[in-house]
Amino acid sequence: MERDRNPVRAAVRAAVLAAGVAAAAPAAAETATVVIPREALRQAFADAFGQAALKLDNFGPKQGNSWLEQQSHLRIGTQTVPLSLPYLQFQLKIGTALRKWFFYLDEIHADSMSVDWKDNQRLRLRIRLEKEGEEIKGRCIRRKVNGDWTECTDIVERDGHIRRPGGLPRFDLHFRPVAYDGGLAPEPGMETTLLKGAVFFSNAFCNFSGLCGAITASFNSIYAPGLPEWTAEALAAPGARKAVARRTRERLAPIVEQAILQKDKAKPTSWKITGLKYENDRFVATVSYTLPPPRMPLPKKVQIVPFVQKAETTVKPATYRDRCPARFVVEGRVKVAYPGKISYRYVTDRGERSGLRQQAFIQAGTYTLAPWQHTPKRPISTTYAIGPGKSGPRTGWYRLEIVSATPKVGAVPAGKSKGNKVAWRDECRKVPGPGTLQQAPKRPNPGGTLRRPASPHDPASQQQRPRRAVPARIVAPQG
């Protein structure tokens, strides 16, 4: 394999390979025994069967001379197991007419499924059936003279009900919990009890000779033991057992994971129950699990030095106090780690920019970039000063901006893209030019204080001048 001459790329490749070797360490398989409390075990199965639904129904629309339509099923979670139920058939001859009677189950649902302990080792699943509506549907056909069969036209009520005095019809299933598919499920071959419930029909229907007795006998011999057995067979189906095992595993997860955490001081990444036994009045589960792989020390991270490590901006002078307009010289300095080139420019706070410039570097080091001489623009004003004086001070900033950085060593970060902001202050003096109006200065009087001549209208002069005498005039009275 050819050696990579680029030191940066070679270091990165070595770090990646080292990390891959450390992550490839296989996880260790472990085994532990975990005590499952009896109440936790019962509650796990109660939750699993609490979400189950049982429907007993083989009655549908008439097709030919039959009303059979299998709709029975057991549903646990997302798993549905179909059930195939038989129907009852009787033949009775009344006079010369031959009749056939068919009886089906219609829309019988489980009202509830509860779990408790049958004995120390076995759980009991009790299924209660609802008693709403007519659970037994009766249909009749009779043979005509020509030998064809047609539906009976009598109006006698043929439907029946399943009732249990004092409660709902129910049956029980007894089972031992066993390990299955990572969780717990009922052991195949569940023990069943007879359905506790009886069939009831109307009095008018029972007037047919011996028909009610025959139906009751068939119900007790077929449905009473059959419904629990068919339900147990559905629960023994792989799909139903997997659904129960999945739910019990979820319920028992806190107990199992806490036991493994106490044993190995680590939370397992995966686990499954592989066995369950009853000993010393308690249930003990065998759990197979895997722990997170041990963390192997990785080599120190390779620090890749960026291309542009430092960018600085300077301005001269920082404060301008000479004649207007102000002139500033902006200069940039950069420190690079590799040979390469950059494109840069100078920008101001007022949005002004220098032209785009380029600078190449033949080796690493610190470089001074070409300066930019700039006169900040003054805003247009409608106020003009007359005579010498200072305009108001202005402030702003300059900054070096690196538009692009291209190192010659390959894929390394570009690094700094902006320099620091440097402030400037403009206090330039505005000197008036030719033609500017000026006020003449006042000159002092070298001869002392000048007195102005007295005015005849001046009150002060009138007081000093003597008044002229006016001769008196005598006027003689008349008459």
Residue pairs with C-beta under 8 A, 6 or more apart in sequence:
3 10
4 10
4 13
6 409
6 410
8 304
8 305
8 409
8 410
8 412
9 410
9 411
11 302
11 304
12 302
12 304
14 299
14 302
15 299
15 301
15 302
18 298
18 299
19 298
21 296
22 295
22 296
22 297
22 298
23 293
25 293
25 294
25 296
26 293
27 269
27 290
27 291
27 292
27 293
28 290
28 291
28 293
29 288
29 289
29 290
30 260
30 264
30 268
30 288
30 289
30 290
30 291
31 286
31 287
31 288
31 289
32 259
32 260
32 263
32 286
32 287
32 289
33 284
33 285
33 286
33 287
34 255
34 256
34 259
34 260
34 284
34 285
34 287
35 259
35 282
35 283
35 284
35 285
36 252
36 255
36 276
36 282
36 283
36 284
36 285
37 255
37 282
38 117
38 282
38 283
40 251
40 252
40 255
41 123
41 177
41 184
41 252
41 283
42 115
42 116
42 117
42 123
43 251
44 184
44 247
44 248
44 251
44 252
45 115
45 123
45 125
45 177
45 184
45 186
45 244
45 248
46 114
46 115
47 247
47 248
47 251
48 76
48 243
48 244
48 247
48 248
48 251
49 76
49 113
49 114
49 115
49 125
49 244
50 113
51 76
51 77
51 247
52 74
52 75
52 76
52 110
52 113
53 74
53 75
53 76
53 109
53 110
54 73
54 74
54 75
54 109
54 110
54 113
54 127
54 231
55 71
55 72
55 73
55 74
55 75
55 107
55 108
55 109
55 110
56 72
56 83
56 85
56 105
56 108
56 109
56 129
56 227
57 71
57 72
57 105
57 106
57 107
57 108
58 68
58 69
58 70
58 71
58 72
58 85
58 86
58 87
58 104
58 105
59 67
59 68
59 69
59 104
59 105
59 106
59 107
59 137
60 67
60 68
60 69
60 71
61 67
61 69
62 139
62 151
63 69
65 100
65 141
65 149
66 102
67 102
67 104
67 137
67 139
68 87
68 104
70 82
70 83
70 84
70 85
72 82
72 83
72 84
72 85
72 105
72 230
73 80
73 81
73 82
73 83
73 234
74 80
74 81
74 83
74 231
74 234
74 235
74 240
75 81
76 240
76 243
76 244
76 247
77 243
77 246
77 247
78 243
79 239
79 240
79 242
79 243
80 239
81 234
81 235
81 237
81 239
81 240
83 230
83 231
83 233
83 234
84 230
85 105
85 226
85 230
86 222
86 226
87 102
87 103
87 104
87 105
88 102
88 103
88 104
88 215
88 218
88 219
88 222
89 100
89 101
89 102
89 103
90 100
90 101
90 103
90 211
90 214
90 215
90 218
91 98
91 99
91 100
91 101
92 98
92 99
92 100
92 101
92 208
92 209
92 211
93 99
94 208
94 209
97 142
97 143
98 142
98 143
99 140
99 141
99 142
99 143
99 152
100 140
100 141
100 142
100 149
101 138
101 139
101 140
101 158
101 211
102 138
102 139
102 140
102 141
103 136
103 137
103 138
103 139
103 160
103 215
104 136
104 137
104 139
105 135
105 136
105 137
105 223
106 133
106 134
106 135
106 136
106 137
107 133
107 135
108 129
108 130
108 135
108 162
109 129
109 130
110 127
110 128
110 129
110 130
111 128
111 129
111 130
111 168
112 127
112 128
113 125
113 126
113 127
113 128
114 125
114 126
114 128
115 123
115 124
115 125
115 126
116 123
116 124
116 126
117 123
117 124
118 124
118 174
120 278
120 281
121 176
121 278
122 174
122 175
122 176
122 191
123 174
123 175
123 176
123 177
123 186
124 172
124 173
124 174
125 172
125 173
125 174
125 175
125 186
125 190
126 170
126 171
126 172
127 170
127 171
127 172
127 173
127 228
127 231
128 167
128 168
128 169
128 170
129 135
129 162
129 168
129 169
129 170
129 197
130 168
131 161
131 162
131 163
131 164
131 168
131 169
134 159
134 160
134 161
135 160
135 161
135 162
136 159
136 160
136 161
136 162
136 199
136 201
137 158
137 159
138 158
138 159
138 160
138 201
138 205
139 151
139 158
140 151
140 152
140 154
140 158
141 149
141 150
141 151
141 152
142 149
142 150
142 151
142 152
143 149
144 150
156 202
156 204
156 205
157 201
157 202
157 204
157 205
158 201
158 205
159 201
160 199
160 200
160 201
160 215
161 199
161 200
162 169
162 197
162 198
162 199
162 200
163 169
163 197
163 198
163 200
164 170
164 196
164 197
164 198
169 195
169 196
169 197
170 195
170 196
170 197
171 192
171 193
171 194
171 195
171 196
171 227
171 228
171 231
172 192
172 193
172 228
173 186
173 190
173 191
173 192
173 193
173 228
173 231
173 232
173 235
174 190
174 191
174 192
174 193
175 186
175 187
175 190
175 191
176 186
176 187
177 184
177 185
177 186
177 187
177 248
177 276
177 283
178 184
178 185
178 186
178 187
178 276
179 273
179 274
179 275
179 276
179 285
179 286
180 241
180 242
180 244
180 245
181 241
181 242
181 245
181 246
182 245
182 246
182 249
182 271
182 272
182 273
183 244
183 245
183 246
183 247
183 248
183 249
183 250
183 252
183 272
183 273
184 244
184 245
184 248
184 249
184 252
184 273
184 276
184 285
185 241
185 242
185 244
185 245
185 248
186 235
186 236
186 241
186 244
188 236
189 236
190 232
190 235
190 236
192 225
192 228
192 229
192 231
192 232
193 228
194 224
194 225
194 228
195 223
195 224
195 225
195 227
195 228
197 224
198 216
199 215
199 216
199 219
201 212
201 215
205 211
205 212
206 212
234 240
235 241
235 244
249 272
249 273
252 273
252 285
256 271
256 273
256 285
256 287
257 267
257 268
257 271
259 287
260 266
260 267
260 268
260 271
260 287
260 289
261 267
264 291
266 291
266 292
267 292
268 289
268 290
268 291
269 289
269 290
269 291
269 292
270 289
270 290
271 287
271 288
271 289
271 290
272 287
272 288
272 289
273 285
273 286
273 287
274 286
274 287
274 288
275 285
275 286
276 283
276 284
276 285
276 286
277 283
277 284
277 286
278 284
304 412
304 413
305 337
305 412
306 337
306 412
306 413
306 414
306 415
306 416
307 336
307 337
307 338
307 340
307 405
307 406
307 407
307 412
307 413
307 414
307 415
308 334
308 335
308 336
308 337
308 342
308 402
308 405
308 414
308 415
308 416
308 417
309 335
309 336
309 337
309 415
309 416
310 333
310 334
310 335
310 366
310 416
311 332
311 333
311 334
311 335
311 400
311 402
311 416
311 417
311 418
311 419
311 420
312 332
312 333
312 334
312 400
312 419
312 420
313 330
313 331
313 332
313 346
313 398
313 399
313 400
313 419
313 420
313 421
313 422
314 330
314 331
314 332
314 333
314 422
315 328
315 329
315 330
315 331
315 398
315 422
315 423
315 424
316 328
316 329
316 331
317 328
317 424
318 422
318 423
318 424
318 425
319 424
319 425
319 427
320 326
320 327
320 328
320 424
320 425
320 426
320 427
320 428
321 427
321 428
321 429
322 428
322 429
323 428
323 429
323 430
323 431
324 391
324 428
324 429
324 430
324 431
325 375
325 378
325 428
326 375
326 376
326 426
326 428
327 373
327 374
327 375
328 373
328 374
328 375
328 376
328 398
328 424
329 371
329 372
329 373
329 374
330 346
330 354
330 371
330 372
330 373
330 374
330 398
330 400
330 422
331 368
331 369
331 371
331 372
332 344
332 346
332 368
332 369
332 400
332 419
333 366
333 367
333 368
333 369
334 342
334 344
334 359
334 366
334 367
334 369
334 400
334 402
334 416
335 365
335 366
335 367
336 342
336 361
336 364
336 365
336 367
336 407
337 364
337 407
337 415
338 361
338 364
338 407
338 408
338 409
338 412
339 361
339 362
339 363
339 364
339 407
339 408
339 409
340 360
340 361
340 405
340 406
340 407
340 408
340 409
341 358
341 359
341 360
341 361
341 405
341 406
342 358
342 359
342 361
342 402
342 403
342 404
342 405
342 406
343 356
343 357
343 358
343 402
343 403
343 404
344 356
344 357
344 358
344 359
344 369
344 400
344 401
344 402
344 403
345 353
345 354
345 355
345 356
345 357
345 401
345 403
346 353
346 354
346 372
346 374
346 398
346 399
346 400
346 401
347 353
347 354
347 398
347 399
347 401
348 374
348 376
348 396
348 397
348 398
348 399
349 396
349 397
349 421
350 376
350 377
350 396
352 374
352 376
352 377
354 372
354 374
356 403
357 369
357 370
359 367
359 369
359 370
361 367
369 400
374 398
376 394
376 396
376 424
376 426
378 394
385 391
385 430
386 432
386 436
386 437
386 438
387 432
387 436
387 438
387 439
388 429
388 430
388 431
388 432
389 429
389 430
390 427
390 428
390 429
390 430
391 428
391 430
393 425
393 426
393 427
394 425
394 426
395 423
395 424
395 425
395 426
396 423
396 424
397 421
397 422
397 423
397 424
398 421
398 422
398 424
399 418
399 419
399 420
399 421
399 422
400 418
400 419
401 417
401 418
401 419
402 414
402 416
402 417
402 418
402 419
404 414
405 414
405 415
405 417
407 414
432 438
454 460
454 461
455 461
456 462
